[in-house]
Every structure is written in C-alpha cells, then in structure tokens.
Amino acid sequence: MDNKPTKNKPHSCEVCASSFGTKSDLKKHIRIHTGEKPYSCELCTSAFTTKSDLNKHIRTHTKEKPFSCETCGSSFSTKSHIKRHIRIHTGEKPYSCEVCGSAFSGRSQLTIHMRRHNGEKPYPCYVCGSSFITNSHLKRHIRVHTGEKPYSCDICESSFATKSDLKTHIRGHTGEKPYSCEVCRSSFTTKSQLKTHIRVHTGERPFVCEICNFSFAKKIDLKIHIRRHTGDKPHSCEICASSFIKKSELNAHLRIHSGDKPYHCDVCASSFSTRSILKMHTLTHSGEKRHSCDLCQSSFTRAAMLKVHLRSHTGEKPYRCKVCDSAFTDSSNLRRHLKTHVKSK
C-alpha cells in the first residue's frame, strides 16, 4: 500500500511511512512506536496515548454513559459502543468472516471469531500456562487461582466468579426459565441445560468413555463414570472415612449418621433417606412392575430384581463362597449360606 505524503496527508511517519492530515495526528501515531503514554488516570495506574482514550477510561470509574439509544433508551460510555448497539435494532452486520461467512455487528467480534478458526489464543495465564481467546476469558479464569468471587447475590449470601453464574443463580430464586424445548415444552434456566435436554429427544451421546466405549449425554456423567474404572472416590465422610464417587452418594450416606429421612411416602407414614428408595417403596403401593423378563412372564418392581431373576435362566452365579466354593445368584443367598459355616464351627 502506498503511504507516501499527499496533498491531503502531508505528514509522514518516518518509522512506518503512514501519512496523516495533521501534525497532531502524526504526533499521536508516533506514540504507538515509542510506547509513550502521557495521559495518566488519577484514579488508577492506567496511562494512555491520547486524551480521548483517557476520557473514555475515566467513564469506567464514574460510570458516566453520555451516549443514549433513541430506540430503547440504553446508555453507553463511548460513541463506538452505541454505534455497535444500534446495529441490534437495524440488524446490520457489516463485518463478515471470509472463512465461514458468519457476520458480526462489530469489528472486535469478528476478530475474536477469527481466532476460533486460526486457533490463536493471545491471552496466556501466567500461573498455569493456559491460553484464552479474549482478555475477559483470561480474567474470568484467573479467579480460579485467586478464589475471587466479585458477584454477590442480593437475596442470599452466595457469591460467584462470573456475572453469568450470578444471573443463572438468581433464576433459582425467581423461578425464571427462559430456555424452552420446542419438542416437549420443558423449560430451563440455562442454554446449556436446554442443549443437554435436547439430547433426550435426539439420542445424541457425544461423551464417550475411552476405556469401555460407553457414551453419555452429559460431560459430568462421563467424568463420574470414569471414576468407576479408576476407583477414584473424591467425596469422603468425615465421620467414618467412607468414600464415594459422587457428592450425592456422600450426602445420602451422611443421613445414616444423622438419621435424617427427608423423603416421605404420601400413602403411608414411611420416610426414607434417599429419593430413589422412596421411589422403589411407592411401587409396593401401586403394585406396578415395570421390569419384565423377555424369557418368561415374570415382572418386577426393580431393575435389580430382574437382573437377579435373569440369572435363573442363564445359570450365572457371581457370588462365590470363599470357604467351600459354593456359588449363588445374589448376595443375600451368599450371606445366608455363610451363616451355615459359622454354626458348624
């Protein structure tokens, strides 16, 4: 590109040959090369190359937003921000991606988008070496190391590392569920919850175990499943040192110590420590037997009972006595058998 001085731009940079219409514009430009930042903020340590950049920055302290949208009344601290905002109303997206055709209302949005194509992550974490596409992503990540949670809930004492996490939390208080499933009309508090739910309809299971090829609809379910292979039990009981794969299993176990039984049967006065045990109990009232044997007409209230029953067809006896080598279809028969050895001593 020819950057030689012209009649309209007579002032040239000796470093990069860029040309400018005024001497002051050239002077400002040269600061890019020298690194000079003569305009300092009196409220913090930030410094800037131009007075206009300093004025913009000061608004982050004063919260002043002098530029208002005539359509919706939203206010902004800079002219460029309101210009980009107005495109929400007009639908204008003048910045297009040459790789995939996606269009954006702001140039910065396109720049960030392009990094997804080229893999560029210019913002590194100096604690752990992880890199990020945007400075805001890095800033959010650093809170993992510092433990900082600057966003607090006005309703309860909870605090969060990100504004989006706080927003999601508040929906727990308000009951707001803005994301709806078009198939069954179920509603969810977050977009990710809706995305996970849709897999119920599509049958998609994108998270695959590399050990046994079992697949899952949710990443957390795969993470928990892998612990069954590794034997990792990160949730420990402080009372008896028992360990568990899932936090919910630990919570259920703690009720053994506390005696807490928060799940009540609506039919009788029985109470249970877990929802799953209550669910099994209610089947004794309804008589419903949803688990049927494909080989005979037998049906059962629980899947575990059907599993034991199937062994009567297959002849499988996985529970073996270490004393006399007798084998049994279920653990209760083995326990009963073991008592015969105790009596014979």
C-alpha positions in Angstrom: 0.0 0.0 0.0 1.3 3.4 -0.9 1.6 5.6 2.2 3.6 8.5 0.6 2.7 12.0 1.6 -0.2 13.5 -0.4 -1.8 16.9 -0.6 -4.5 15.8 1.9 -2.0 13.8 4.1 1.3 15.8 4.0 2.7 14.5 7.4 4.5 11.1 7.2 5.8 8.8 9.9 9.5 8.0 9.5 9.1 4.6 11.1 6.3 3.0 9.1 5.6 5.6 6.3 1.9 6.1 7.4 0.6 9.6 6.4 -1.7 11.9 8.3 -3.7 15.1 7.6 -2.5 17.0 10.6 0.7 17.3 12.6 -1.2 16.4 15.8 -2.4 13.1 14.3 1.1 12.2 13.3 2.3 13.0 16.9 -0.4 10.7 18.3 0.5 8.0 15.9 4.3 8.1 16.8 3.4 7.2 20.4 2.5 3.7 19.1 6.1 3.2 18.1 7.7 4.9 21.2 5.3 3.5 23.7 4.8 6.9 25.2 1.5 7.3 27.2 1.5 10.9 28.5 -2.2 10.9 29.8 -2.5 9.2 33.2 -5.6 8.3 35.1 -5.6 10.0 38.6 -7.9 7.2 40.0 -5.7 4.2 39.0 -2.3 3.5 37.4 -3.6 3.3 33.8 -2.0 5.5 31.2 -3.0 6.3 27.6 -1.6 7.7 24.3 -4.4 10.1 23.7 -6.6 12.4 25.8 -9.7 10.9 24.2 -8.7 7.4 25.3 -8.2 8.7 28.9 -11.6 10.4 28.9 -13.2 7.1 27.8 -11.3 5.2 30.5 -12.4 7.7 33.3 -16.0 6.8 32.5 -15.3 3.3 33.7 -14.7 4.9 37.2 -17.5 7.5 37.1 -20.0 5.1 35.4 -20.9 8.0 33.1 -22.8 6.9 29.9 -23.4 10.1 27.8 -24.5 8.3 24.6 -28.1 7.2 24.6 -30.0 5.0 22.2 -33.1 6.7 20.8 -34.8 3.4 20.1 -34.6 1.7 23.5 -33.0 4.2 25.9 -29.9 2.2 26.7 -26.8 4.3 27.5 -23.2 3.8 26.6 -19.8 5.2 27.7 -18.4 5.6 24.1 -19.7 6.6 20.7 -18.3 3.3 19.2 -20.4 1.3 21.7 -23.6 3.0 20.8 -22.9 2.7 17.1 -22.5 -1.1 17.5 -25.6 -1.3 19.8 -27.8 0.5 17.1 -27.0 -2.4 14.8 -29.0 -4.7 17.1 -32.1 -2.7 16.1 -31.2 -2.3 12.4 -29.9 -5.9 12.1 -26.8 -4.5 10.3 -23.8 -6.8 10.4 -21.1 -5.2 8.2 -18.1 -7.4 9.3 -18.1 -10.8 7.6 -15.8 -13.8 8.1 -14.0 -14.9 4.9 -13.7 -18.5 6.2 -17.3 -19.4 7.1 -19.5 -16.5 6.1 -20.6 -15.5 9.6 -21.4 -11.8 10.0 -21.0 -9.5 13.0 -22.1 -6.1 14.1 -18.7 -5.1 15.5 -15.1 -5.5 14.2 -13.9 -6.8 17.6 -16.5 -9.6 17.4 -15.1 -10.6 14.0 -11.5 -10.5 15.4 -12.5 -12.8 18.3 -14.4 -15.1 15.9 -11.4 -15.5 13.5 -9.3 -16.8 16.5 -11.7 -19.8 16.6 -10.6 -20.6 13.0 -6.9 -19.9 13.3 -6.5 -21.3 16.9 -4.9 -18.0 18.1 -5.1 -17.6 21.9 -3.2 -14.4 22.7 -4.0 -14.1 26.4 -1.9 -16.5 28.5 -2.3 -17.3 32.2 1.0 -16.7 33.9 0.0 -19.1 36.8 -0.8 -22.3 34.9 0.1 -21.5 31.2 -3.5 -21.9 29.9 -4.3 -19.5 27.0 -7.5 -17.8 26.0 -9.2 -16.1 23.0 -10.2 -13.0 24.9 -8.9 -10.9 27.8 -12.3 -11.3 29.5 -11.9 -15.1 29.4 -8.5 -14.9 30.9 -9.8 -12.5 33.6 -12.5 -15.0 34.5 -10.0 -17.9 34.5 -7.6 -16.1 36.9 -10.3 -16.1 39.5 -9.9 -19.9 39.6 -6.4 -19.3 41.1 -7.3 -16.3 43.3 -10.6 -17.6 44.5 -12.1 -14.2 43.9 -15.9 -14.1 43.6 -16.9 -10.5 43.0 -20.5 -11.0 42.0 -22.8 -11.4 45.1 -26.5 -12.3 45.3 -28.7 -9.7 47.0 -31.1 -12.3 48.1 -28.8 -14.8 49.8 -25.1 -14.8 50.8 -23.8 -16.7 47.7 -21.1 -15.1 45.6 -19.8 -16.0 42.1 -16.7 -15.6 39.9 -18.7 -14.5 36.8 -21.7 -12.3 36.2 -23.3 -15.1 34.1 -23.1 -17.5 37.0 -24.8 -15.0 39.3 -27.5 -14.4 36.7 -28.1 -18.2 36.5 -28.2 -18.4 40.3 -30.8 -15.6 40.6 -33.1 -17.6 38.4 -33.1 -20.2 41.2 -34.8 -17.6 43.4 -37.1 -16.1 40.8 -38.0 -19.4 39.1 -37.3 -17.9 35.7 -36.7 -20.5 33.0 -36.2 -18.6 29.7 -34.9 -21.5 27.6 -37.7 -23.8 26.3 -37.6 -27.1 24.4 -39.5 -26.9 21.1 -40.2 -30.7 21.2 -41.8 -31.1 24.7 -42.0 -27.5 26.0 -39.9 -28.2 29.1 -38.1 -25.1 30.3 -34.6 -24.5 31.7 -32.6 -21.8 33.5 -29.6 -22.0 31.2 -28.9 -22.6 27.5 -26.5 -25.4 28.3 -29.2 -27.2 30.3 -31.6 -27.0 27.3 -28.8 -28.2 25.0 -28.2 -31.2 27.2 -32.0 -31.9 27.5 -32.5 -31.9 23.7 -30.2 -35.0 23.6 -33.0 -36.9 25.3 -35.0 -36.4 22.1 -32.2 -36.8 19.6 -30.5 -39.7 21.5 -27.1 -38.0 21.0 -24.4 -39.1 23.4 -21.3 -37.2 22.4 -19.2 -38.0 25.5 -17.5 -41.4 25.1 -15.5 -43.4 27.6 -12.1 -44.4 26.1 -11.9 -47.4 28.4 -15.3 -49.2 27.7 -16.8 -47.1 24.8 -19.9 -46.4 26.9 -21.3 -43.0 25.9 -23.1 -40.2 27.8 -25.3 -37.2 27.0 -23.5 -35.1 29.7 -19.8 -34.5 30.3 -20.2 -34.7 34.1 -21.8 -38.2 33.7 -18.7 -39.4 31.8 -16.4 -37.9 34.4 -18.3 -39.8 37.2 -18.3 -43.0 35.1 -14.5 -42.9 34.6 -14.2 -42.9 38.4 -15.7 -46.4 38.4 -12.8 -47.5 36.2 -10.1 -45.7 38.2 -11.5 -46.3 41.6 -11.3 -42.6 42.4 -13.7 -41.6 45.2 -13.1 -37.9 45.9 -16.0 -37.4 48.3 -15.1 -38.6 51.9 -17.2 -38.9 55.0 -15.6 -37.0 57.9 -17.3 -39.3 60.5 -16.4 -42.8 59.3 -13.9 -42.2 56.4 -16.1 -43.9 53.8 -15.5 -42.5 50.3 -17.9 -42.0 47.4 -17.7 -41.4 43.7 -20.5 -38.8 43.7 -21.3 -36.0 46.1 -25.0 -37.1 46.1 -23.8 -40.5 47.3 -21.9 -38.9 50.2 -25.0 -36.8 51.1 -27.2 -39.9 51.1 -24.6 -41.7 53.3 -24.4 -38.8 55.8 -28.1 -39.4 56.6 -27.1 -42.8 58.0 -25.2 -40.9 60.7 -27.7 -38.1 61.2 -30.8 -40.3 60.9 -32.4 -37.8 58.6 -35.1 -39.2 56.3 -36.4 -36.2 54.3 -38.3 -38.2 51.7 -41.9 -39.1 52.8 -44.4 -41.5 51.3 -47.8 -39.9 50.5 -49.6 -43.1 51.0 -48.3 -44.3 54.4 -46.1 -42.8 57.1 -42.8 -44.3 55.9 -39.8 -42.0 55.4 -36.6 -42.6 53.6 -33.0 -41.2 53.3 -33.0 -41.1 49.5 -35.5 -40.3 46.8 -34.6 -43.5 44.9 -35.5 -45.7 47.9 -38.8 -43.7 48.2 -39.5 -44.3 44.5 -39.0 -48.1 45.0 -41.2 -48.1 48.1 -44.1 -46.4 46.3 -44.2 -49.3 43.9 -45.3 -51.6 46.8 -48.5 -49.5 47.0 -49.2 -49.2 43.3 -48.2 -52.8 42.5 -46.6 -51.6 39.3 -44.0 -54.0 37.9 -42.3 -52.2 35.0 -39.3 -54.5 34.7 -40.3 -57.6 32.7 -38.4 -60.7 31.8 -38.1 -61.4 28.0 -37.7 -65.2 28.6 -40.8 -65.8 30.8 -43.8 -63.9 32.1 -42.2 -62.7 35.3 -42.1 -59.0 36.1 -40.5 -57.0 38.9 -40.7 -53.6 40.6 -37.0 -53.0 40.4 -34.4 -53.5 37.7 -32.0 -55.1 40.2 -34.6 -57.8 41.0 -35.0 -58.5 37.3 -31.2 -58.8 36.9 -31.1 -61.4 39.7 -34.0 -63.3 38.1 -32.3 -63.5 34.7 -29.5 -65.5 36.3 -32.0 -68.3 36.9 -32.2 -68.5 33.1 -28.5 -68.1 32.3 -27.2 -70.1 35.3 -24.9 -67.3 36.3 -23.8 -67.4 39.9 -21.4 -64.5 40.5 -21.4 -64.7 44.3 -18.9 -67.3 45.5 -18.3 -68.7 49.0 -14.5 -68.5 49.9 -14.9 -71.3 52.4 -16.4 -74.1 50.3 -16.6 -72.7 46.8 -20.4 -72.8 46.6 -21.9 -70.1 44.2 -25.1 -68.1 44.4 -27.2 -65.8 42.2 -27.3 -62.9 44.6 -25.5 -61.6 47.7 -28.4 -62.2 50.2 -28.3 -66.0 49.4 -24.5 -66.0 49.9 -24.8 -64.2 53.3 -27.4 -66.8 54.4 -25.1 -69.6 53.3 -22.1 -68.1 55.2 -24.1 -68.5 58.4 -24.1 -72.3 58.0 -20.3 -72.2 58.2 -20.4 -70.1 61.4 -22.8 -72.6 63.0 -20.7 -75.6 62.1 -17.6 -74.2 63.9 
